C-alpha cells in the first residue's frame, strides 16, 4: 500500500507540473532538417544537416530492476520519421499482470503525462534535438526509471 501511496503522490506532483510544461511548449520551436547543395563537376550533391537526427540511444540510461519488488525494467526503441529524417526514442516500461507502471525521468524529476492513464504499460516519446533527447521538446532526458504498484 505504501508503494501505491508514493505512486499516487508522484502522479499528483506530475499532474501539477503539466500546465507549466504545456505553457513552455508554446515557446519552443521544433527543429527541421536543413538541406545544402554543392555543385561539383556539373553534378549536384545534396547533404542533409539534421540536428534532429544526431542522437544515440546510448545517451539515455534505461534503469533495470535492482532486486526490489517495485522496480521494473525499462527499454527504448529509436525510429526515424521518413518525411523529416528526425529521430524519436520511445521509452517503455511494462508492469507485471495486475499492476500499474509509473515512469520517471532523470532519477527524480517526475514522469511523462502518459503516466496519467495508470496502465500496465507506459510509453513516452522522446525527440532528438542537437544530440540530446527531449520529452515534449522541453525537458532533456538522460535516464528513465520505472516502478510498479498494485492497482
C-alpha positions in Angstrom: 0.0 0.0 0.0 2.9 2.3 0.8 4.2 1.9 -2.8 0.7 2.9 -4.2 0.6 5.9 -2.0 4.0 7.0 -3.2 3.0 6.4 -6.8 -0.2 8.5 -6.3 1.8 11.3 -4.7 4.3 11.3 -7.6 1.4 11.3 -10.1 -0.2 14.2 -8.4 3.0 16.2 -8.5 3.4 15.4 -12.2 -0.2 16.4 -12.8 0.5 19.8 -11.2 3.6 20.3 -13.4 1.7 19.6 -16.7 0.3 23.1 -17.1 3.7 24.6 -16.7 5.2 22.1 -19.2 2.4 22.8 -21.7 2.9 26.6 -21.3 6.6 26.1 -22.1 5.9 24.1 -25.2 4.3 27.0 -27.0 7.6 28.9 -26.8 9.9 26.2 -28.1 10.5 25.7 -31.9 10.8 22.2 -33.4 13.9 21.6 -35.4 13.7 20.8 -39.0 16.3 19.4 -41.4 18.3 21.9 -43.4 19.5 21.0 -47.0 22.6 22.4 -48.5 23.6 22.0 -52.2 27.1 21.8 -53.5 27.9 21.7 -57.2 30.9 19.5 -58.2 31.9 19.0 -61.9 28.3 19.7 -63.0 26.9 17.1 -60.6 24.7 18.2 -57.7 25.3 16.7 -54.3 22.7 17.2 -51.6 23.8 16.9 -48.0 21.3 16.9 -45.2 22.4 18.6 -41.9 19.9 17.5 -39.4 20.2 18.3 -35.8 17.2 16.1 -35.0 19.0 13.0 -36.3 22.2 13.1 -34.3 21.2 11.4 -31.0 22.1 7.9 -29.9 20.2 5.6 -27.7 23.3 5.2 -25.5 22.9 8.8 -24.2 19.9 7.7 -22.2 20.3 5.2 -19.3 17.4 2.7 -19.1 17.5 1.5 -15.5 16.8 -2.1 -14.8 15.3 -3.9 -11.8 17.5 -3.6 -8.7 16.1 -6.5 -6.7 13.3 -4.5 -5.1 9.7 -5.7 -5.8 8.6 -2.3 -7.2 11.4 -1.6 -9.7 10.7 -2.9 -13.3 12.7 -2.9 -16.5 12.7 0.0 -18.9 13.6 -0.1 -22.6 13.8 2.2 -25.6 13.4 1.9 -29.3 14.6 4.5 -31.9 12.6 5.2 -35.0 13.2 7.6 -37.9 10.5 9.8 -39.4 10.6 9.1 -43.1 9.4 12.6 -44.1 11.8 14.6 -41.9 14.6 12.3 -41.0 14.2 13.2 -37.3 14.7 10.5 -34.7 12.2 9.5 -31.9 13.1 7.4 -29.0 10.1 5.6 -27.4 10.8 4.8 -23.7 8.6 2.0 -22.5 8.0 0.0 -19.3 5.5 -2.7 -18.6 4.4 -3.8 -15.1 3.6 -7.3 -14.0 0.0 -8.6 -14.5 -2.4 -6.8 -12.1 0.0 -3.9 -11.5 0.3 -0.4 -12.9 3.5 1.1 -14.3 4.9 4.5 -13.4 7.8 6.1 -15.4 10.1 8.8 -14.1 12.8 10.8 -15.8 16.3 11.8 -14.6 16.0 9.8 -11.4 13.7 12.2 -9.5 12.1 14.7 -12.0 8.7 13.1 -12.3 7.4 11.3 -15.3 5.5 11.9 -18.5 1.8 12.7 -18.8 1.4 9.2 -20.2 1.5 8.1 -16.5 -2.0 9.6 -16.0 -3.7 6.5 -17.5 -2.3 4.4 -14.7 -2.0 1.4 -17.1 0.2 -1.7 -17.1 2.4 -0.3 -19.9 3.7 3.3 -20.1 5.3 4.6 -23.3 6.7 8.1 -23.8 8.1 9.6 -27.0 11.5 11.5 -26.7 12.5 13.7 -29.6 16.1 14.3 -30.7 17.5 17.8 -30.9 21.1 18.8 -31.0 22.3 15.4 -29.8 20.0 15.4 -26.8 16.7 13.6 -26.2 13.8 15.8 -25.1 10.4 15.0 -23.7 7.8 17.3 -25.2 10.7 19.3 -26.7 11.3 20.9 -23.2 12.9 18.6 -20.8 16.3 17.0 -21.6 16.2 13.3 -20.7 19.3 11.3 -19.6 17.7 8.4 -17.7 14.4 6.5 -17.5 13.3 4.5 -14.4 10.1 2.6 -13.9 8.3 1.3 -10.9 5.1 -0.7 -10.4 2.3 -0.7 -7.8 -0.8 -2.8 -7.4 -4.0 -1.3 -8.9 
